[in-house]
Amino acid sequence: MSIRGYPYPFVTGSPAYRSKVLVPSEEMDARNSREPDSHTNLISPSSYGGSTLPGSDPVMVTAAELGAPFLRLRGIGTAHLPPPGTSQHELIPFLTALLRESVPFIDSVAPKPSNRPQPITHPGTARSEWNPLKTKSSKVDDNGNTVVSLYERTLSAPELRAIERSAGLATSNTDDPETWACRRSVHRDANVPGDGSASWGEFVTCFKDKHVECEEAFTPSIVGTRVLRDYDAAGLLCDDEHGGRYGSFTMRVVEARHKIGIKPLLKDRVFTVLQVTCSLLPREAGGTAADCDEILVINIPVSDVENFTSTSASPIKGKSSNKEEDPFRKDAIKGSYVSVERIRKLPATENDSQAQIEWLMATASDAGGSLPGWVQTMAVPGQIAKDVTLFLGWVAKEREKKDGLVA
């Protein structure tokens, strides 16, 4: 696929990549009016202030040419990732396309008052819905409990192919559906010892600012993590299609090794994702990330990372530190997961003046290997519900440390 003679996807940090600047045009307006969905919309500079790079050769791109649809277990290849050293300005089209797909998807679980429309897939294809599974009440400590509501959504093979068609991608031949599980929980915005709560500041620190470090710390199954690529995205601003402006971005390619059972019956799994975190900025003029009341965490599977070089790593428990070995992948099976997480402050009500925080997380996963898919589908809802209890219990202990991650 190419645009005006320039190859897509980009595979190197060549000038051809860095010269791609997105501009509004009659063609873009015409196509958007014909195909008003987040997979096919052309990304324009109006999405991020209308500016272009001096001396650049403006070129339009679609979300599909950037790798979309992103929210699929097939993930994206390294050829669609911006190369190392990509300027902040050149990251904006990719991040904008990712937000346009992810925000309405997670909003569909628990819509906010300013409800956003869902992307259109294909005429005649029934759109799947989120179905409630059950509600779990888990004890956090002697005084606190947390209630976790669980949902499931299965995207059929025809629906997935319709999404691919709408994105201008070659359709897959698989008849396998993708099943998503989602959890929703509401927490008191407080850091009072022993009440099973977490403050807004603790959520922001643990899930936006220090996601990799904190997730490894409170998740027993993770035996090691490493950052394969780290992008400079902190100063970017990106707008979604419905007036929301996002900032305070982090963007990394992250790899984690999980222990999923007793060896040698079940081997460790290694998951590699492009992880993006950001804050929804206040609508008021001059609003900053420090004043935000909503954050997003998006994880997209990266399918081919064999030649990546690690920039940082945590020790692998029980593994050799011999540099000739790759402790993250040695004797492990490659897995895949995709997720979208939305954490936000809930508005106060007349009946409840206590500040509250809503925590949503939706995911689809494939652990690979010989583990049957139906077994994984049954297990995922319960596993993601446990993550809430793990985090709240961990953050309560972490507060007591002078040099802790949430200090």
N, C-alpha and C positions, 0 to 999 in steps of 0.2 A: 504494500500500500504506500502511496506517496502523495504529497501535496506540492503542486507546482515544482516538481522536479526534485524535491528534497525527500530523502528516504525516511519512512517511519516503520517500525519503531526505531528510536535512536539507540545505538549500541556503544557509542563512545562520547567523550566530551569534546567532540570536534566543533569547529566554528559553526557548522551547519545546525547543530543542536542549539547552541547559545544564541543564534540569530533569530530563533523563532519567537516572534512577538505577535500577539493576537489583536486584531483590529475589528471594529464593527464594519459591516458592509451591507449592501442591498441583498446580497446572496444570503448572508447570515439571517437577516430579518425575514426573508422569504421562507427559508428553511425552517426557522423557528416557528413561524405561523402555521406551517404544514404539519410539523412533527413536534408538538409541544410536550416532550418528555425529557427527563434528565439524562437519558442515555445518548440522545442524538443531538441535543442542543450544542451549537457552536459556542465556544468560550470566547468572550470578547473583553476588551479592556474596561468596558463599562462596569464589569464585575468587580474591578479593583482600582477604580479611580480614573480610567481612561488614558493612562499614560503609556508611552512606549519608550524603548531604549533609543538614545541618540544614535543615528547612523545605522539603524537596523533595517532589515528587509522584512516588513510586516507580512505575516502569514497566518491564515485562519486554521484552527484545528478543531476537531470534534472530540468529544469525550472518548469515543471508541479508539481514536488514534492515540490517545494517552493511556490506553489499557483497559478502559471500562467495557462491560460492567465489572466493578471491583468486588462487589459483595457475592463472591462465588468461591466455592471450595477449590476450583481449579486455580485460583489466584492469578498472579501476573508473573511474567518472566523477568529476568534481570534486564533484558533488552528494553523494557518499558520503564525501568527505573531511571530517574535523572542520574547522570554520572557524578562521580565525586567532583567537588569543586563547583558544581552548578550554582550560579548566582541566585540570590533570593528572588529577584524579579522573575527568573525563568522557572521557579518552583510554583508560581501562582496558578498557572493554568491547570497543572496536575492537582493541586490542593483544592482548587475551585470545583473541578469535576468530581473529586472524591466527596466533597461536602454536599454537592447537589444530589448525589445518590444516597449518601449515608443519613443525612438529616431527616428526610421524609420517611425513610425506612424505620428508624428507631422511634420517630414521632408517632408512627402508626400503632405502636403498642399502647401508649398512654398519651393521647394527643393533648397538647397544651391549648389554652384558650384561643391562641392564634393558630388554628389548625392549618397544616400545610397539605396541599394535594399530593396524592401518591403518583409516582411515574406511571404513564400508560405503557403497557407491554405490547399487546398486539390485538387487533380487532378479533372478537370471537373467542378470546382466551379468558376463562374465568380466573379472577385473581384470588389467590389463597388468602385466608384470614388467620389471625391469631386466635387460637382456641385455648381457653383456660384449662389447665390440667388439675391442679390441686394447690392447696395452700399449706405451707409448712410453718410451724412455730418452733423455733430452735432456741434453746436456753443458752444465753451468752455467759452469764455468771449468776451468783446467788440472787441478785436483784434485778437483772435485766433479761428481757426476751426480745427476739426479733421475729417478725412475721414476714415470710417470703412467699409471694404469689408466683406461680409458675404457668407458663404458656408454651404452646407449640404451634409451629407453622410449617407445613410441608409444601414445597414448591415442586409441582409435578414436572416430569420431563418435557411435556408440551409447553408448559409455562416458561421453563428455563430456555427452551429453544426460541420462544417468542421474544424473550428479553434479548437473546443474542441477535435475532433478526433485527429488532428495533435499534440495536447498537451497531448494525452494519457488520457483524462478525459472522464468520463461518459457523454454522450450527453444528452441534455435537451429535453423535449418533447414539449416545447412551440413553437407556430407558430408565436410568436410576434417578429418583427424585432427590432433593436436598431437604433435609429436615432441620429446622431451626428450633432451638429451645431458648426461652427467655425467662428471666426472673425480674421481679419488681419488689422493692422493699422501701419502706419509709422510716426514717430515723430522726431522733431528736438532735437538733443542732446544739450539741453540748459536749463538754469533755469532763463531766463530773465522774470521778472514780466510782466504779461499781454499778453504773446504771446502764451499761451496754450501749452507750451512745458514741458518736464521733462528731467532732465539730466540722464546720465547713472548711476551715483552714487545714484540718487534718486530711479531709478528702482531697483537697486541691494538691497538697504536698504529695500524698501517696499515689494518686492516680494521674495527675497531670505533670507535676514537676519531677517526681522521682519514681515513675511507674515501674521501671525495670527492677530497681533495687528493692522497692517495697514489696512488689508482688513475689519476688524470690524469698523475701524474709518471712512472709506470712503464709506461703504455700508449701506445705511439707513435701509434696511430690516433686517440686523443682529441685534438681540436684546441681544445677549450674546454669548461668546465662552468659551471653556475650553480645557485644554490639559489633556488628559487621560493617555498618556504615552510619555515619552521623552527619546530618545536613544542618546547615546554618539557616534556620527558618524563624528564629525568635522574633524578628522585627516585622514579619509580614502581616498584612491585613487582607482577608478574603471575604467577599460577600456571597451569601447564598441567593437563591432566586426570589426569596420572599422577604427581603429587608434585613435579614440577620447579618451582622458583621462579626467575623471571628478573628482572633489574634492570639498572641502568646503561644505560637506553635512550637512543638518539638516534632522532629521527623527522623526516624532511625530505622535501620534494618536490624532486627533483634533475633537472636536464636536462643532457645531454651531447651534444656534436656529434662525430661520428666521420667520419674520412676512410676510405672503404672501397675506393677504387681511383683510377685515373687519370682526371682530368677532361678533357673533358666526357663521357667514356664512362659513368662512374658518379658520380652526385652524392653529396655528403655525406649522412649520415643523422643525424637528431636523435631521441634517445630520452628520454622523460620518465617517471620512476618515483617512486613513494613508497618511500623507502628507510628501513628500520628496522634498527637494530643493537641487540644486547643481550647480556648475560652470563648464563649459567646459574650461579646462586649455590650455594655449598657447602651441603650438607644440615645441617652442624653449626650449632648455635645461634650466632648472631652472625656467621655467614659473610658476607663482603662481596664486592663486585665485584673488589677487589684480590686476593682469594684464589681467583678463579674459575679453572676449568680447561676452560671451553667457551664459545665465543661464536657468535652467529648473525648473519647478514646476509641480509635479505629485501628483494627488489626487486619491486614490483608495478607494472605499467604504468598510467599515468594517461592516459585517452583524450582528454580535452578540456581543454587548458590554455591556450587562445589568449588568455584575458584575465588570466592570472596576471601578477603583478609580481615581478620578480627582487629578491631581498634581497642577493645577492652574486654576483659573476661573476669568472671568470678571463679574461684576454685571449684573443681568438680569433686564432690564428696566421694571418697573411696576410689578415686581415679588417679592414675599417675600424672605427674606434671611434666613428663618427658616431652620436650618440644617436637620430637619426631612423631609423636602420636597426635591424633586429633580426638581429645577426650569427649568432645561434644557429639561426635558421630560414630566413634568406634563402637562396634557391637550394638548399634542402635538402629531402629527403624524410623524412616522419615514419615512424619505425620503431617496433617494439615488442619488448620482451623481459621475461621474468619469470624470477626466479632465487631459489634458496635456497642459502645457504652455511653450512656447519658446520665450525668449526675447534676442535679439542679436544686436550688432552694425553692421550696414551695411557698406560695403566697399565704400570708396569715388569713385566717377566717374569723368570723364573728364568734364561732363556738370554740376556737382553739387559737390562743395567742402565742403558743409555744412555736418557736421557729422549727421548721422541719426540712429534711433533705430527702429527695426521691432518688433512688439508685436503680437504674435500668441497665440490664446487660443481655444482649441477644447474641447467640453464637450458633454456628454449624461447624461440625468437626468430623474428621476421619482419622482414626489412629493408625490406619494402615495395618499391614501384617495379616495374620489369619483371624483376627478378632472379628466375628460376624457383625455386619452393619446393624442388624436389629438389636443385638446386645448393646452396642454403643448408644443407639437411639434411646433405649430404655434407661440407660445409666446416666446420660448427660444431665437431665433436669435435676436429679438429686445431687449430682456433683456440683453444679453451679450454685445450688442453694447453700451447700456447705461453705462455699467461699465467703458468704456474708458473715457467718459465725466466725470463721477463721480470721477474717480481717478485724472484726470488732474486738475479738479476744486479744489479738496481737497488738492492736493500737492502744488498748488499755494498759498493757504491760510496757509498751514502748514509751509512753508518757513519763514513766518513772525513771527512765534513763537520762542522765544529763547530756549524753552525746548521742541520743537516739535519733532515728530518722525523722521523727516528728517533733523533736525538741524545738 
